[in-house]
């Protein structure tokens, strides 16, 4: 279960925000997909293939949640600018 009270899940959540936020000016909405892919790849490559961690799908979900938050925020701002622009 996704519990953002856990330090590890919060770190993944903020990593999703950071990755999507940094890449968004360069890639647009594809940055959200890239951040989600980073979370999935981290869990699979680093934690599953390399013996450096414990794979956890909820870590990937936390990363994706942060990325989706960025995407939703940007889309909301774009919508508001369309509605209220002269």
N, CA, C and O atoms as CSV, one atom per row, in Angstrom:
chain,resi,resn,atom,element,x,y,z
A,1,UNK,N,N,0.838,-1.185,0.000
A,1,UNK,CA,C,0.000,0.000,0.000
A,1,UNK,C,C,0.879,1.243,0.000
A,1,UNK,O,O,1.946,1.267,0.614
A,2,UNK,N,N,0.418,2.261,-0.691
A,2,UNK,CA,C,1.170,3.507,-0.763
A,2,UNK,C,C,0.941,4.308,0.512
A,2,UNK,O,O,-0.154,4.814,0.757
A,3,UNK,N,N,1.985,4.414,1.312
A,3,UNK,CA,C,1.918,5.151,2.568
A,3,UNK,C,C,3.017,6.206,2.541
A,3,UNK,O,O,4.189,5.894,2.756
A,4,UNK,N,N,2.641,7.448,2.278
A,4,UNK,CA,C,3.643,8.511,2.166
A,4,UNK,C,C,4.213,8.934,3.511
A,4,UNK,O,O,5.025,9.856,3.574
A,5,UNK,N,N,3.800,8.276,4.583
A,5,UNK,CA,C,4.416,8.540,5.878
A,5,UNK,C,C,5.770,7.851,5.976
A,5,UNK,O,O,6.608,8.240,6.790
A,6,UNK,N,N,5.990,6.825,5.145
A,6,UNK,CA,C,7.279,6.153,5.117
A,6,UNK,C,C,8.288,7.036,4.377
A,6,UNK,O,O,7.983,7.590,3.321
A,7,UNK,N,N,9.481,7.158,4.940
A,7,UNK,CA,C,10.502,8.022,4.360
A,7,UNK,C,C,10.839,7.598,2.932
A,7,UNK,O,O,10.990,8.450,2.056
A,8,UNK,N,N,10.957,6.306,2.690
A,8,UNK,CA,C,11.311,5.806,1.367
A,8,UNK,C,C,10.251,6.179,0.330
A,8,UNK,O,O,10.590,6.570,-0.787
A,9,UNK,N,N,8.986,6.063,0.689
A,9,UNK,CA,C,7.916,6.397,-0.255
A,9,UNK,C,C,7.892,7.899,-0.540
A,9,UNK,O,O,7.647,8.313,-1.673
A,10,UNK,N,N,8.145,8.709,0.480
A,10,UNK,CA,C,8.218,10.168,0.271
A,10,UNK,C,C,9.369,10.511,-0.666
A,10,UNK,O,O,9.236,11.385,-1.523
A,11,UNK,N,N,10.495,9.827,-0.504
A,11,UNK,CA,C,11.637,10.084,-1.381
A,11,UNK,C,C,11.291,9.742,-2.829
A,11,UNK,O,O,11.653,10.480,-3.745
A,12,UNK,N,N,10.605,8.643,-3.033
A,12,UNK,CA,C,10.188,8.273,-4.385
A,12,UNK,C,C,9.177,9.275,-4.939
A,12,UNK,O,O,9.248,9.636,-6.113
A,13,UNK,N,N,8.247,9.723,-4.114
A,13,UNK,CA,C,7.249,10.712,-4.525
A,13,UNK,C,C,7.937,12.000,-4.982
A,13,UNK,O,O,7.622,12.533,-6.046
A,14,UNK,N,N,8.868,12.493,-4.182
A,14,UNK,CA,C,9.563,13.726,-4.534
A,14,UNK,C,C,10.511,13.529,-5.712
A,14,UNK,O,O,10.755,14.472,-6.465
A,15,UNK,N,N,11.050,12.321,-5.886
A,15,UNK,CA,C,11.862,12.037,-7.068
A,15,UNK,C,C,11.012,12.136,-8.326
A,15,UNK,O,O,11.466,12.662,-9.343
A,16,UNK,N,N,9.780,11.634,-8.266
A,16,UNK,CA,C,8.874,11.757,-9.403
A,16,UNK,C,C,8.573,13.207,-9.728
A,16,UNK,O,O,8.541,13.594,-10.896
A,17,UNK,N,N,8.353,14.012,-8.697
A,17,UNK,CA,C,8.119,15.444,-8.895
A,17,UNK,C,C,9.348,16.099,-9.515
A,17,UNK,O,O,9.227,16.881,-10.458
A,18,UNK,N,N,10.518,15.787,-8.996
A,18,UNK,CA,C,11.759,16.390,-9.484
A,18,UNK,C,C,12.034,16.010,-10.933
A,18,UNK,O,O,12.322,16.876,-11.759
A,19,UNK,N,N,11.949,14.728,-11.241
A,19,UNK,CA,C,12.244,14.273,-12.604
A,19,UNK,C,C,11.264,14.897,-13.590
A,19,UNK,O,O,11.680,15.445,-14.611
A,20,UNK,N,N,9.979,14.821,-13.298
A,20,UNK,CA,C,8.974,15.377,-14.205
A,20,UNK,C,C,9.103,16.895,-14.306
A,20,UNK,O,O,8.971,17.463,-15.390
A,21,UNK,N,N,9.361,17.546,-13.178
A,21,UNK,CA,C,9.478,19.002,-13.182
A,21,UNK,C,C,10.679,19.505,-13.958
A,21,UNK,O,O,10.589,20.520,-14.648
A,22,UNK,N,N,11.794,18.814,-13.855
A,22,UNK,CA,C,13.003,19.226,-14.579
A,22,UNK,C,C,12.865,18.941,-16.073
A,22,UNK,O,O,13.286,19.744,-16.907
A,23,UNK,N,N,12.277,17.799,-16.403
A,23,UNK,CA,C,12.172,17.423,-17.809
A,23,UNK,C,C,11.007,18.093,-18.540
A,23,UNK,O,O,11.004,18.151,-19.769
A,24,UNK,N,N,10.026,18.593,-17.804
A,24,UNK,CA,C,8.832,19.139,-18.452
A,24,UNK,C,C,9.134,20.268,-19.442
A,24,UNK,O,O,8.572,20.264,-20.537
A,25,UNK,N,N,9.991,21.227,-19.107
A,25,UNK,CA,C,10.274,22.286,-20.087
A,25,UNK,C,C,10.913,21.755,-21.372
A,25,UNK,O,O,10.784,22.368,-22.431
A,26,UNK,N,N,11.596,20.625,-21.276
A,26,UNK,CA,C,12.261,20.057,-22.447
A,26,UNK,C,C,11.367,19.111,-23.241
A,26,UNK,O,O,11.410,19.100,-24.471
A,27,UNK,N,N,10.562,18.321,-22.547
A,27,UNK,CA,C,9.818,17.241,-23.188
A,27,UNK,C,C,8.298,17.422,-23.184
A,27,UNK,O,O,7.589,16.674,-23.857
A,28,UNK,N,N,7.802,18.384,-22.452
A,28,UNK,CA,C,6.356,18.546,-22.342
A,28,UNK,C,C,5.756,17.385,-21.556
A,28,UNK,O,O,6.341,16.919,-20.578
A,29,UNK,N,N,4.588,16.923,-21.989
A,29,UNK,CA,C,3.889,15.873,-21.257
A,29,UNK,C,C,4.641,14.533,-21.270
A,29,UNK,O,O,4.374,13.664,-20.439
A,30,UNK,N,N,5.561,14.368,-22.194
A,30,UNK,CA,C,6.363,13.139,-22.230
A,30,UNK,C,C,7.228,13.030,-20.973
A,30,UNK,O,O,7.647,11.932,-20.605
A,31,UNK,N,N,7.496,14.146,-20.320
A,31,UNK,CA,C,8.279,14.129,-19.075
A,31,UNK,C,C,7.594,13.295,-18.009
A,31,UNK,O,O,8.268,12.674,-17.186
A,32,UNK,N,N,6.273,13.268,-18.007
A,32,UNK,CA,C,5.529,12.463,-17.028
A,32,UNK,C,C,5.803,10.985,-17.279
A,32,UNK,O,O,6.061,10.223,-16.347
A,33,UNK,N,N,5.745,10.593,-18.541
A,33,UNK,CA,C,6.031,9.200,-18.914
A,33,UNK,C,C,7.481,8.856,-18.572
A,33,UNK,O,O,7.764,7.760,-18.088
A,34,UNK,N,N,8.390,9.786,-18.822
A,34,UNK,CA,C,9.804,9.545,-18.526
A,34,UNK,C,C,10.029,9.343,-17.025
A,34,UNK,O,O,10.803,8.473,-16.628
A,35,UNK,N,N,9.368,10.128,-16.203
A,35,UNK,CA,C,9.513,9.982,-14.754
A,35,UNK,C,C,8.947,8.649,-14.276
A,35,UNK,O,O,9.534,7.996,-13.413
A,36,UNK,N,N,7.814,8.248,-14.832
A,36,UNK,CA,C,7.231,6.953,-14.473
A,36,UNK,C,C,8.164,5.828,-14.900
A,36,UNK,O,O,8.368,4.868,-14.158
A,37,UNK,N,N,8.730,5.949,-16.095
A,37,UNK,CA,C,9.673,4.940,-16.580
A,37,UNK,C,C,10.904,4.868,-15.687
A,37,UNK,O,O,11.413,3.779,-15.420
A,38,UNK,N,N,11.387,6.014,-15.226
A,38,UNK,CA,C,12.536,6.022,-14.315
A,38,UNK,C,C,12.224,5.249,-13.029
A,38,UNK,O,O,13.049,4.473,-12.547
A,39,UNK,N,N,11.040,5.468,-12.487
A,39,UNK,CA,C,10.652,4.754,-11.274
A,39,UNK,C,C,10.568,3.254,-11.492
A,39,UNK,O,O,11.029,2.474,-10.659
A,40,UNK,N,N,9.983,2.853,-12.606
A,40,UNK,CA,C,9.882,1.423,-12.911
A,40,UNK,C,C,11.248,0.806,-13.174
A,40,UNK,O,O,11.545,-0.291,-12.700
A,41,UNK,N,N,12.077,1.517,-13.933
A,41,UNK,CA,C,13.419,1.005,-14.218
A,41,UNK,C,C,14.270,0.908,-12.959
A,41,UNK,O,O,15.041,-0.038,-12.802
A,42,UNK,N,N,14.136,1.869,-12.073
A,42,UNK,CA,C,14.896,1.816,-10.823
A,42,UNK,C,C,14.520,0.569,-10.037
A,42,UNK,O,O,15.389,-0.141,-9.531
A,43,UNK,N,N,13.240,0.311,-9.938
A,43,UNK,CA,C,12.801,-0.863,-9.174
A,43,UNK,C,C,13.245,-2.161,-9.835
A,43,UNK,O,O,13.615,-3.116,-9.152
A,44,UNK,N,N,13.208,-2.194,-11.162
A,44,UNK,CA,C,13.567,-3.434,-11.844
A,44,UNK,C,C,15.078,-3.609,-11.944
A,44,UNK,O,O,15.611,-4.645,-11.545
A,45,UNK,N,N,15.769,-2.606,-12.473
A,45,UNK,CA,C,17.205,-2.755,-12.726
A,45,UNK,C,C,18.006,-2.710,-11.437
A,45,UNK,O,O,18.793,-3.615,-11.161
A,46,UNK,N,N,17.812,-1.669,-10.654
A,46,UNK,CA,C,18.647,-1.499,-9.463
A,46,UNK,C,C,18.267,-2.485,-8.358
A,46,UNK,O,O,19.141,-3.071,-7.719
A,47,UNK,N,N,16.984,-2.666,-8.136
A,47,UNK,CA,C,16.564,-3.489,-7.000
A,47,UNK,C,C,16.352,-4.964,-7.348
A,47,UNK,O,O,16.526,-5.827,-6.486
A,48,UNK,N,N,15.981,-5.268,-8.593
A,48,UNK,CA,C,15.710,-6.661,-8.962
A,48,UNK,C,C,16.949,-7.331,-9.565
A,48,UNK,O,O,17.358,-8.400,-9.112
A,49,UNK,N,N,17.539,-6.713,-10.575
A,49,UNK,CA,C,18.664,-7.329,-11.267
A,49,UNK,C,C,19.948,-7.194,-10.460
A,49,UNK,O,O,20.656,-8.177,-10.240
A,50,UNK,N,N,20.244,-5.982,-10.024
A,50,UNK,CA,C,21.419,-5.768,-9.180
A,50,UNK,C,C,21.016,-6.052,-7.733
A,50,UNK,O,O,19.918,-5.688,-7.312
A,51,UNK,N,N,21.882,-6.687,-6.986
A,51,UNK,CA,C,21.485,-7.029,-5.605
A,51,UNK,C,C,21.673,-5.869,-4.630
A,51,UNK,O,O,22.311,-6.029,-3.590
A,52,UNK,N,N,21.121,-4.701,-4.962
A,52,UNK,CA,C,21.366,-3.545,-4.096
A,52,UNK,C,C,20.128,-3.064,-3.357
A,52,UNK,O,O,20.181,-2.045,-2.669
A,53,UNK,N,N,19.030,-3.767,-3.483
A,53,UNK,CA,C,17.831,-3.309,-2.798
A,53,UNK,C,C,16.724,-4.327,-2.874
A,53,UNK,O,O,16.889,-5.417,-3.421
A,54,UNK,N,N,15.611,-3.957,-2.321
A,54,UNK,CA,C,14.415,-4.802,-2.306
A,54,UNK,C,C,13.399,-4.192,-3.266
A,54,UNK,O,O,12.921,-3.086,-3.016
A,55,UNK,N,N,13.052,-4.881,-4.362
A,55,UNK,CA,C,12.063,-4.303,-5.281
A,55,UNK,C,C,10.695,-4.165,-4.616
A,55,UNK,O,O,10.236,-5.057,-3.902
A,56,UNK,N,N,10.060,-3.027,-4.870
A,56,UNK,CA,C,8.757,-2.748,-4.273
A,56,UNK,C,C,7.929,-1.960,-5.276
A,56,UNK,O,O,8.279,-0.834,-5.632
A,57,UNK,N,N,6.837,-2.550,-5.728
A,57,UNK,CA,C,5.990,-1.884,-6.714
A,57,UNK,C,C,5.425,-0.583,-6.166
A,57,UNK,O,O,5.150,0.339,-6.935
A,58,UNK,N,N,5.247,-0.489,-4.856
A,58,UNK,CA,C,4.703,0.730,-4.258
A,58,UNK,C,C,5.696,1.887,-4.330
A,58,UNK,O,O,5.291,3.050,-4.311
A,59,UNK,N,N,7.000,1.579,-4.413
A,59,UNK,CA,C,7.978,2.632,-4.658
A,59,UNK,C,C,7.767,3.220,-6.048
A,59,UNK,O,O,7.820,4.437,-6.226
A,60,UNK,N,N,7.531,2.363,-7.023
A,60,UNK,CA,C,7.266,2.834,-8.388
A,60,UNK,C,C,5.958,3.616,-8.444
A,60,UNK,O,O,5.860,4.608,-9.165
A,61,UNK,N,N,4.962,3.180,-7.694
A,61,UNK,CA,C,3.687,3.896,-7.640
A,61,UNK,C,C,3.882,5.285,-7.019
A,61,UNK,O,O,3.285,6.260,-7.476
A,62,UNK,N,N,4.705,5.370,-5.993
A,62,UNK,CA,C,4.977,6.673,-5.363
A,62,UNK,C,C,5.681,7.605,-6.340
A,62,UNK,O,O,5.352,8.789,-6.404
A,63,UNK,N,N,6.643,7.092,-7.099
A,63,UNK,CA,C,7.330,7.902,-8.106
A,63,UNK,C,C,6.342,8.371,-9.164
A,63,UNK,O,O,6.345,9.542,-9.546
A,64,UNK,N,N,5.500,7.466,-9.636
A,64,UNK,CA,C,4.504,7.818,-10.641
A,64,UNK,C,C,3.513,8.852,-10.104
A,64,UNK,O,O,3.081,9.739,-10.839
A,65,UNK,N,N,3.156,8.738,-8.830
A,65,UNK,CA,C,2.218,9.697,-8.228
A,65,UNK,C,C,2.798,11.106,-8.238
A,65,UNK,O,O,2.087,12.070,-8.522
A,66,UNK,N,N,4.075,11.227,-7.931
A,66,UNK,CA,C,4.717,12.536,-7.984
A,66,UNK,C,C,4.734,13.104,-9.391
A,66,UNK,O,O,4.499,14.296,-9.594
A,67,UNK,N,N,5.014,12.239,-10.365
A,67,UNK,CA,C,5.038,12.676,-11.767
A,67,UNK,C,C,3.648,13.103,-12.226
A,67,UNK,O,O,3.504,14.119,-12.905
A,68,UNK,N,N,2.640,12.342,-11.865
A,68,UNK,CA,C,1.269,12.672,-12.252
A,68,UNK,C,C,0.815,13.981,-11.599
A,68,UNK,O,O,0.068,14.752,-12.202
A,69,UNK,N,N,1.261,14.228,-10.382
A,69,UNK,CA,C,0.939,15.494,-9.727
A,69,UNK,C,C,1.484,16.676,-10.522
A,69,UNK,O,O,0.805,17.690,-10.678
A,70,UNK,N,N,2.702,16.546,-11.023
A,70,UNK,CA,C,3.279,17.607,-11.858
A,70,UNK,C,C,2.446,17.787,-13.123
A,70,UNK,O,O,2.101,18.908,-13.495
A,71,UNK,N,N,2.130,16.681,-13.774
A,71,UNK,CA,C,1.335,16.763,-14.999
A,71,UNK,C,C,-0.022,17.394,-14.764
A,71,UNK,O,O,-0.461,18.233,-15.551
A,72,UNK,N,N,-0.690,17.003,-13.692
A,72,UNK,CA,C,-2.007,17.562,-13.381
A,72,UNK,C,C,-1.907,19.048,-13.062
A,72,UNK,O,O,-2.767,19.833,-13.463
A,73,UNK,N,N,-0.869,19.429,-12.348
A,73,UNK,CA,C,-0.676,20.842,-12.002
A,73,UNK,C,C,-0.454,21.684,-13.246
A,73,UNK,O,O,-1.037,22.758,-13.395
A,74,UNK,N,N,0.392,21.192,-14.134
A,74,UNK,CA,C,0.666,21.931,-15.369
A,74,UNK,C,C,-0.594,22.031,-16.219
A,74,UNK,O,O,-0.887,23.090,-16.774
A,75,UNK,N,N,-1.334,20.943,-16.325
A,75,UNK,CA,C,-2.561,20.973,-17.124
A,75,UNK,C,C,-3.589,21.925,-16.521
A,75,UNK,O,O,-4.299,22.607,-17.261
A,76,UNK,N,N,-3.682,21.985,-15.200
A,76,UNK,CA,C,-4.600,22.911,-14.550
A,76,UNK,C,C,-4.217,24.357,-14.847
A,76,UNK,O,O,-5.077,25.183,-15.152
A,77,UNK,N,N,-2.927,24.657,-14.757
A,77,UNK,CA,C,-2.468,26.021,-15.054
A,77,UNK,C,C,-2.741,26.360,-16.516
A,77,UNK,O,O,-3.200,27.460,-16.824
A,78,UNK,N,N,-2.459,25.415,-17.424
A,78,UNK,CA,C,-2.741,25.662,-18.842
A,78,UNK,C,C,-4.226,25.922,-19.073
A,78,UNK,O,O,-4.589,26.806,-19.848
A,79,UNK,N,N,-5.076,25.164,-18.412
A,79,UNK,CA,C,-6.520,25.333,-18.545
A,79,UNK,C,C,-6.953,26.706,-18.026
A,79,UNK,O,O,-7.737,27.406,-18.666
A,80,UNK,N,N,-6.434,27.073,-16.865
A,80,UNK,CA,C,-6.783,28.372,-16.288
A,80,UNK,C,C,-6.310,29.521,-17.172
A,80,UNK,O,O,-7.001,30.531,-17.306
A,81,UNK,N,N,-5.141,29.370,-17.772
A,81,UNK,CA,C,-4.637,30.412,-18.673
A,81,UNK,C,C,-5.489,30.511,-19.938
A,81,UNK,O,O,-5.689,31.604,-20.468
A,82,UNK,N,N,-5.986,29.384,-20.420
A,82,UNK,CA,C,-6.868,29.414,-21.599
A,82,UNK,C,C,-8.187,30.107,-21.268
A,82,UNK,O,O,-8.707,30.875,-22.077
A,83,UNK,N,N,-8.719,29.839,-20.096
A,83,UNK,CA,C,-10.021,30.386,-19.721
A,83,UNK,C,C,-9.919,31.888,-19.452
A,83,UNK,O,O,-10.797,32.655,-19.849
A,84,UNK,N,N,-8.866,32.296,-18.789
A,84,UNK,CA,C,-8.793,33.700,-18.354
A,84,UNK,C,C,-7.895,34.568,-19.205
A,84,UNK,O,O,-7.677,35.728,-18.854
A,85,UNK,N,N,-7.363,34.070,-20.303
A,85,UNK,CA,C,-6.528,34.938,-21.139
A,85,UNK,C,C,-7.432,35.746,-22.072
A,85,UNK,O,O,-8.488,35.280,-22.499
A,86,UNK,N,N,-6.992,36.964,-22.374
A,86,UNK,CA,C,-7.822,37.833,-23.217
A,86,UNK,C,C,-7.845,37.399,-24.659
A,86,UNK,O,O,-8.501,38.034,-25.485
